Every structure is written in C-alpha cells, then in structure tokens.
Amino acid sequence: MSDFWIYFTIGLKHLWNIYAYIDILFLLALTVPYEFKSWKKILILVSLFTVGHTLALILSVFNVITIKANIVAFIIPIVIFIIALYNIITAGKSGKKESITFIAIVTSLFGIIHGLGFSNYFSSILPGKPTDKLLPLFESALGLSISQIAVVILALLLAYIVQTLLKFSKRDWILIVSALIVGVVLPLIIQSEIWVK
C-alpha cells in the first residue's frame, strides 16, 4: 500500500470507530438545521472545520502550539454543547437561515481544538522531522474530509426520512436531535478530569 493510502485511510477511518462518537455528535449538531438544498452552507462549515483542523495540526507539528489532552477533552464537548444549544434557541426562527457566521466561527474553533487533540496521536504514529509530516498530514486531512461528507450525507438522509415519512416538523427534529446531543455532552463536561485537582 502506498504512503498516500496509508494516511488517507487513517483520516478516513477516524470517524468510523466507537470512540469517534463525539465527532459524529458535532457533525449532527452542525447538520441538523439544514436540508440537502443547503449543501453550500454545509460544505462551507465542513470545510472550515477541516481548515481549522489542518492548521492546528501543522502548528502542532512545528511545535508552535500545543495543548494538553485533558483540556481538549474538556473543550470539545463545550463547543458541541454551544452549537446544540444555539440550534435549540433558534429552531424555527427565520433569521437563522440568512447567516451562518456564528456557527462558522464555532466550527472553526472546533476544528482547531480537534486538530490539536489529534496532533498527539498523529505525532505518535509519524515520528521524524516536522517537514516530513506535512504530506501525510494533508493526505490524512483529505481522508477525514471524505469521511465527514459521508456522515453529513447520512445525517441529511436521516432527517429527510424522519421529516418526510414520519411527518416530524423540521423544528421538532432540530429540537429532538439537539436536546439528545446536549444530553450526551453535558455529562462529559460535568465529569471532565479538568474539575479534579
């Protein structure tokens, strides 16, 4: 297997394991307010995540920025909580459709934090000089992007089925999914190692 496929596969498989549920919750929170016809907004948001993630990995590889794993594990559920809470507050309000600025900023932040957390793993599988890690980093980011798009498409399909066949209103779907996400991430925030000193 070529080096490209090795690192592409690492990125691709990142979301497809039991430990990646937090990343999937993030993508659900990000996607739940939208439909297939909003694909441009979704693509912008997913791209912002990928850019933030890749930028953070690069900065970490060159030791410009590092962050402790327990801080990453604390911040990630907070960011997801913020997005889900935003969805709950704005569900059914028409002004939300016009601007994605707030969610774009939060998504970029999530990408940066997630990239810093992933950098520990990435560095452990790829020792060596920082410049030797750049190409594998971009190959991995490409795999992660494809994986994210697959999760987003599945989330949009699920929303379509629930809203069309089961006749849930879009507002109710947003409220149910966002409330479930809050219910999962809130205990993670409360039980975080960061509170233990």
C-alpha positions as a printed Julia matrix, in Angstrom:
197×3 Matrix{Float64}:
   0.0    0.0    0.0
   1.39   3.43  -0.89
   2.04   6.05   1.76
  -0.83   8.12   0.36
  -3.35   5.34   1.01
  -1.98   4.68   4.48
  -2.5    8.26   5.67
  -5.66   8.81   3.63
  -7.1    5.7    5.3
  -6.11   6.95   8.77
  -8.13  10.12   8.11
 -10.97   8.18   6.5
 -11.31   5.73   9.4
 -11.07   8.42  12.07
 -14.86   8.86  12.26
 -15.74   5.2   11.87
 -14.93   3.81  15.29
 -16.74   3.76  18.62
 -14.5    6.44  20.12
 -15.39   8.97  17.42
 -18.98   9.37  18.63
 -18.14  12.87  19.88
 -17.07  13.91  16.36
 -20.26  12.45  14.93
 -22.3   14.39  17.52
 -20.53  17.53  16.35
 -21.42  16.81  12.71
 -25.04  16.06  13.71
 -25.29  19.31  15.65
 -23.8   21.14  12.69
 -26.07  19.48  10.11
 -29.44  19.16  11.86
 -30.74  22.66  10.98
 -30.12  22.12   7.25
 -31.55  20.19   4.32
 -29.96  18.93   1.11
 -30.8   22.21  -0.64
 -28.47  23.99   1.83
 -25.48  21.94   0.66
 -23.35  25.05   0.01
 -23.64  26.21   3.64
 -22.89  22.71   4.9
 -19.87  22.45   2.6
 -18.58  25.8    3.9
 -18.97  24.67   7.52
 -17.32  21.28   6.98
 -14.51  22.99   5.07
 -13.97  25.44   7.92
 -13.64  22.51  10.29
 -11.11  20.83   8.0
  -9.07  24.01   7.53
  -9.0   24.65  11.3
  -8.11  21.02  11.99
  -5.3   21.0    9.41
  -3.93  24.38  10.51
  -3.84  23.22  14.14
  -2.06  20.01  13.12
   0.56  22.0   11.19
   1.12  24.39  14.1
   1.4   21.45  16.47
   3.8   19.51  14.22
   6.1   22.55  14.18
   5.67  22.98  17.97
   4.15  26.43  17.55
   1.18  25.47  19.66
   0.42  22.51  21.91
  -2.38  21.75  24.29
  -2.86  19.09  26.95
  -5.18  16.22  26.04
  -7.41  16.77  29.09
  -8.04  20.39  28.05
  -9.01  19.25  24.54
 -11.3   16.6   26.03
 -12.96  19.36  28.08
 -13.33  21.99  25.33
 -14.68  19.7   22.59
 -17.97  18.84  24.38
 -18.38  22.51  25.36
 -18.2   23.57  21.71
 -20.71  20.86  20.73
 -22.95  21.97  23.61
 -22.83  25.57  22.33
 -23.85  24.52  18.81
 -26.67  22.27  20.07
 -27.92  24.99  22.43
 -27.8   27.52  19.57
 -29.91  25.12  17.49
 -32.46  24.81  20.3
 -32.69  28.57  20.82
 -33.0   29.36  17.1
 -35.13  26.37  15.97
 -37.96  27.58  13.79
 -36.74  31.19  13.64
 -36.36  32.51  10.12
 -33.42  34.88  10.8
 -31.14  31.89  11.39
 -31.31  30.85   7.73
 -29.7   34.03   6.48
 -26.38  33.9    8.32
 -24.03  31.15   9.36
 -21.44  33.49  10.86
 -21.78  32.37  14.49
 -21.78  28.66  13.62
 -18.89  29.23  11.19
 -16.78  30.76  13.97
 -17.65  27.98  16.42
 -16.97  25.34  13.74
 -13.54  26.82  13.04
 -12.79  26.8   16.77
 -13.89  23.16  16.98
 -11.62  22.3   14.04
  -8.64  23.95  15.71
  -9.25  22.28  19.08
  -9.91  18.91  17.45
  -6.73  19.24  15.37
  -4.67  19.99  18.46
  -6.12  16.91  20.14
  -5.5   14.74  17.07
  -1.92  16.01  16.84
  -0.83  13.86  19.8
  -2.0   10.72  18.01
  -0.65  11.87  14.66
   2.79  12.58  16.09
   2.87   9.17  17.79
   2.3    7.33  14.5
   4.63   9.54  12.47
   7.88  10.39  14.22
  10.51  12.45  12.44
  11.13  15.98  11.26
   8.14  18.34  11.01
   8.65  18.81   7.25
   8.41  15.02   6.75
   4.95  15.09   8.35
   3.36  17.71   6.08
   2.38  15.49   3.14
   0.98  12.7    5.35
  -0.9   15.38   7.29
  -2.66  16.62   4.14
  -3.35  13.05   2.99
  -4.94  12.31   6.35
  -6.96  15.55   6.19
  -8.31  14.53   2.78
  -9.46  11.19   4.18
 -11.07  12.94   7.15
 -12.93  15.3    4.8
 -14.36  12.42   2.78
 -15.41  10.71   6.0
 -17.11  13.89   7.23
 -19.02  14.29   3.99
 -20.28  10.7    4.31
 -21.51  11.35   7.87
 -23.18  14.6    6.8
 -24.97  12.86   3.9
 -26.2   10.13   6.25
 -27.43  12.77   8.73
 -29.27  14.63   5.96
 -30.81  11.38   4.71
 -31.99  10.51   8.22
 -33.5   13.98   8.62
 -35.26  13.66   5.27
 -36.72  10.26   6.19
 -37.87  11.4    9.64
 -39.38  14.63   8.34
 -40.98  13.11   5.23
 -42.09   9.63   6.24
 -42.64  10.14   9.96
 -44.01  13.67   9.44
 -41.86  15.37  12.06
 -41.66  19.11  11.57
 -38.2   20.5   10.89
 -38.38  22.48  14.14
 -39.25  19.37  16.17
 -36.44  17.39  14.51
 -33.92  20.13  15.34
 -35.15  20.28  18.95
 -35.1   16.48  19.46
 -31.64  15.9   17.96
 -30.12  18.95  19.63
 -31.61  18.01  23.02
 -30.2   14.48  22.67
 -26.79  15.94  21.86
 -26.95  18.2   24.92
 -27.94  15.16  26.98
 -24.82  13.31  25.85
 -22.23  16.11  26.09
 -23.38  17.74  29.33
 -22.27  14.76  31.48
 -18.93  14.77  29.62
 -18.45  18.41  30.62
 -19.54  17.84  34.21
 -17.43  14.69  34.68
 -14.33  16.06  32.95
 -10.92  15.39  34.5
 -10.33  19.14  34.46
 -12.52  19.58  37.55
 -10.45  17.06  39.53
  -7.47  18.65  41.24
